[in-house]
Every structure is written in C-alpha cells, then in structure tokens.
Amino acid sequence: MKTIDNFDFNNKRALIRVDFNVPLNNNLEVTDTTRIVAAKPTIIKILEDGGSCVLMTHLGRPKGPEDKFSLKHIVDTVQDIIGVNVKFVNDCVGSEVEAAANDLKSGEILLLENLRFHPEEKAGDPGFAEALSKLGDIYVNDAFGTAHRAHASTAVVADHFPENKCFGYLLAQEIVSIKKVLETGEKPVLAVLGGAKVSSKITIIENILDKVDHLIIGGGMTFTFIKAQGGSIGDSICEDDKMDLALDILKQAKQKGVQVHLPTDVIAADAFDNNANTQVCDVTAIPDGWQGLDAGPNSVKRFGEVVNESKTILWNGPLGVFEMESFAKGTIALGDAIAEATANGAFSLVGGGDSVAAVKQFGFEKAVSYVSTGGGAMLESLEGKVLPGIAAINK
Ligand code: AMP
C-alpha cells in the first residue's frame, strides 16, 4: 500500500482529494469540523516536507454552482485548523485555477471551489479528470467518505499519475482498520450488527459470516429473525419478506461455525414514543400492541460477556432506538462493554451509518480503537466490495 510516507514532497504540489463535506448552519458556518481535523496530519506532513497542497472536495449536493455550497464559506475554518494561510480559487478547473496552482510555493495551500459545481465530477468524466490532473505533481486520496464512488476526483484522476499516486494517512488508517477486522484480526472476532432493517445489512452479514467467530444481531433486525423462528413479536418492526433469508443466515452461520447471539429479552413499549409505557418481555412473547425497542437486561448481560471474550470487535448499528432516552440503555451498555474490552487490549472498529452517531452521542469515541469516517464507504467495505477510490491507487 503506497502512502504519503513513500514520497518526498519537497518542491512538489500534492493534489489532495479530501472530504470536507462538512455541515454548515444557516449562517453558513461550519458546525462540525471532524472531517477537516481528520485530514490535518496528511496536509501537515506534505507541508513539512517542503511541498504545497491543492485541496479538492465536494460540499453538499449542489445542482450546478450555488452560493450556499461554495467552499469559500469554509476557508477560515480550514485555515484555523491547519494553522496555515489558505488561498481560494472560484473554480476547480481551467486556466486561472492552473495559474494559481502553478504559483504555489513550498508550504502553501490552495483550496479549490466545490467539485460538484461541475456535473462531470460525479459522472467520472475523463476530460474533467484530466483538467484536475494538471493541478498537481502527486495525487493523494485522503477521502474515505467518497472512496466508494468512481468520480473524477476520487478515482479517474489517478490514471494521470501512474507512479505518483498514494493514500493519505486518513484513508490508509481506514484501510488498515478494516483489514484488521476482516482479515488479520486476532480471534475470537465478533461483529455486532444492529440498526433497523435486515435488508440494509444482509450483504454485510453474508460477507462477514466467513470472517467472524461470534455475531450479535440486535436492534430492529432482531424481530425478523425471531418471527421467522415462530416467536410472537407483537407490533415490533419486521420485514416479513426477509424471514426466509433470516432462516438461511442462521443455517449458514451454523454450517460455518459462527455463534449467533440474538436478544432473549427486550424492552417493549406500547407506542413508538420516549414516554410510552414499557415492560421487559421475552423476545418470543411480545404481546400485541407492544413493540420491542431496546435489548432487555438479560440480553445486555449476555452480549457484554461475548464482547468481553472477544479480541477483535466490529460494531455497526445500535441495539435499540437510541435516539430516545428510554430505549438507549442497551446501546450504551454495549458501548461500555466494547470500551472495557478495548482497554483490556481488544481492537474495536465502529463504523457505518448510525453507529458513529451513537458512539459520538454517548462519548465512546475515545474509548474504541477506531471510528470510521465513512458511512456508505464503510458499509460497502464490510460488504466485501472493492472501493473504486482504493482500487484506483492500488492498480
Ligand atoms: P441503521 O441505519 O440500519 O443502522 O439503523 C439505525 C436505526 O435503527 C436507528 O435510527 C434506530 O432508532 C433504529 N432502531 C434500532 N432498534 C430498533 C427497533 N427495535 N425498532 C425500530 N427501530 C430501531
């Protein structure tokens, strides 16, 4: 794997695809700087080598040039975080942009305007990729959040740098972390899959059955499995058309020697509401009019024991409706257990969709080994797909 450590950037311009798709408030101020902070080590290494940085990213989903999606709104924030003056150009391709990139001196940073102001970016247009390629000597991809897209700046542009292309530190760290879980992880390997639906996690489950020793299934997905096995799930969320699939997963898991742990009890509520009446039920005997919205105390205890025994842990998806305080306890207890296992030497990776939100909300970020920066890209990696942004550097 080629990273920025394989290059000396002295007097070179690095063309870096970053993911600065940050949230802005109504005053167009950045409200979460995580993604900018995450790219800092890559930028600093290049500047310290004596190189310069041309930063390219998208922001939001503009339909052509739209002021509210202009990257000019984030220049000051990037500058404050990196601690270096940041120049800005009003476009990302063309002669003026090339002149600005050519004028860069060692230690300088140029931020380009939103890549998605040009529809050619998402179309992966070769001509647009070639125009971008004129802006740097070495192409660096440090945007995991868009690595699952074959866009001009994330994949196609790499063709113009056959020797001079590499991963930034952030993307390299994501690749290493996924590998640590899916390929080289110390056994026993545990995957915890929660969240709402079997249908959105099915490809992940099928892919990881070959790689894990234990699989905890929680959240709304639980009830499709329980109903398929003949349990009464009351009004709990269920995908009836996925019940055969659920049984097949359990059969496959058995054949592959994977131990599957489903909740045995749940916190059931008489409405999808934080203030609903609740009771602890056996997961196979939920009364009509009640729905399971969190893992129950026995399940949480058992899950904690499994976590405790594991040396490598992947966590994707909450165990309950964590957005409501009344149904967050299972997810919090799981996070506590994973934090404790990590402190005792396990490797833990959290990623994909809402699990990152849960981890941040409850402050487990620092207590797990790695929190992925890419929702969709992480899910596709766990599904076993080769991400175009990663393939473009490796080929
Ligand atoms: P996902 O994006 O698939 O990881 O799903 C996350 C969502 O699943 C969260 O918004 C949770 O509120 C929801 N969820 C978790 N458990 C349940 C449940 N038992 N019933 C309904 N929704 C759930």
Boltz pocket constraint, residues with backbone or C-beta under 6 A from the ligand:
constraints:
  - pocket:
      binder: B
      contacts: [[A, 194], [A, 195], [A, 196], [A, 197], [A, 200], [A, 218], [A, 219], [A, 220], [A, 221], [A, 237], [A, 292], [A, 293], [A, 294], [A, 316], [A, 317], [A, 318], [A, 319], [A, 320], [A, 321], [A, 322], [A, 323], [A, 352], [A, 353], [A, 354], [A, 355]]
      max_distance: 6.0
